Amino acid sequence: MKRISTLLAGAALLGLTTALPASADDDGEHSCSPRERMQQRFTEVDINKDGKISAEERDAAKQKRFDEIDTNHNGKVTAKEMEAHHQAKEAERRKARFDEMDKDGNGTLSVDELEGGKGDRFAGADADKDGYVTKEEMKKAHHDRQGDRHERWRDHRKGDHERDFDCKVD
């Protein structure tokens, strides 16, 4: 019986997380891992903070989500309402990303802010420092960045079980 309850709770949580956003930065990396998003969602649904999700908490979370989408509150969600909901969430994510990039808070992005503090990629790619970037240098720089990104992700995944789950989730 306990196993069935655990499986049902897991299935319910999985159902609640399917609509979670996958916000990514310019390099395609997610600012939150799926595990972080799931933990954040669990914390939101666990209203009484007992570390468990009851059927009542699950139902309340489902109803809250439904009510957010059902803008005319007729008890039914139309394709238009669903599309409007998704567009609004996407606009919120883009605004949050812009605000995150706008380090000085002036409402505009400078070249440095737009590049995200990644430094001068041209200078980094110009391996022989002759003021030009060849196709070979570009390929190597791209490959090096990809390798670094994969290493960061691997290192990030190693510490997943130790992380605080404080990422932002819509």
N, C-alpha and C positions, 0 to 999 in steps of 0.2 A: 504494500500500500504506500509506504514511504517513497519507494522508487517511482511509482506512478505519479505521486504528488510532485516529486522533483522534476520528472519529465514534463509534466503539464506546466509547471512554473517556468521551466526553461523554454518551452514552446511559446508560452505567453510572452516572455521577455523577448524572444526572437521576433515574434510578431510585432511587438512594440518598437523594435529597433529597425525594422525594415525601411521605415521612412526617414531615417536619420540622414542628415546631409553628409556628403563626403567633401568637405571643403578642402581645397588644395591650393598650395601656393604656386607661384609661377613655374617652378620646376616640376610640378605635378606631385609634389610630396604632400601628404595629408598632415594638417596641423594637429590632428588627433588620430590616434590609431583606432581601429574598430573596437578594440578592447576598451579603450578609454571612453569612446562614445557609448558603448554598452553599459559601462559602469556608471557613467553620468546619468544615463536614462534610468538605470535601476534606482539610483539615488532619488531621482525625481518622482518615480512611481511609488517608491517605498515611503508613503506619507507618514507613517508613525515611526519611521527610522528604527525598526526592530531587526533589520537585516534580512527581512523576508517580504515577498510580495504576496499578499492575500488575493483571493478572487475579487474581493470588493475593491482593493486598490487597483487591480488590473482593469476592472470594469470602469472605474472612475477615470483612469488614464485614457481608455478608449473613448469614453464619452466626451472628455475634454477635447481630445483631438478631433473627434467628429464635429463637435460644436464650433471649433475654430474654422473648419472647412465649410460647414453648412451655414453660409452667411445670411440666408433668408429665413433660417430656423424653421423649415417646414418638415424636418425629419428625414430629408433625402438630400444626397449630394449629387449635383449634376456635373457633367464634364466641364462646364464653364466654371463652376465653383472650384473644382479640383485644379483646373489650369490657373485660375486666379490665385489660389493658395500657393501653388508651386512658384508662380512668378513673384509673388510677394516675398516668399522665403528666399528665393534667389537674389532678389533686390537687397534684402537685409544682409545676406552673406557678402555680396559685392560691396555694400556700404561699409560693413565691418572691416573687410579686407582693405578698402581704401583708407579708412581711418587708421588702421594699423600701420599702413605704409607712410601716411602723412605725419612724420615724426615731429615736425614743428607745429602741427595743428592749424596751419593757415588755410586749409581747404583746397590747396593745390599741391601737386607733386613736382618736386625738382627732379633733375636727371638722377641725382644720387638716391633720392627716395624711391623713384621708379625702379631703379636697379636693385633696390633692397639692400644696399650696403655690401653688395657682393664684390665691390672693388672694380677695377678696370680690367675687364675680361680681355680686351684687346692687348693690353700690355702683358698680361699673363700668358696669352697665346703666342706672342712674339718671342719664341724661344731663343732665337739668335740675336735679339735686340737690334735688328737692322731697321726698324720702323715699318716693316711690312709683315703681314701674316700670310703665309702660303697655305695651300690646301692641306698639306701634310701637317703643318703646325696647328691648323684649325681642327683637323681630325684628332690629333693627339690631345689638344686642350679639351675637346668635347669628351673624348674617352676618359681623360683624367677626372673631369667633373662627374661623369657618370659613375666611375669607380668610387669616387669620394662619396657620392650620394648613396650608393649601395652599401658602402662601409658604415656610413652614419645610420642608415636604416637597420643594418644588422646589429650595430651597437645599441641602437634604440630598442630593438626587439629583445635583446638580452636582458635589459633592465625593466621590461614591461611589468613584471610582477612586483617590482619595487616602487613603481611610479605613483605619484599622487594623481588622482583622477580629477583634475581641475580644468580640463579643456572646456571650451565653449561649445555648446550644442544648442541648435535651435529647437 
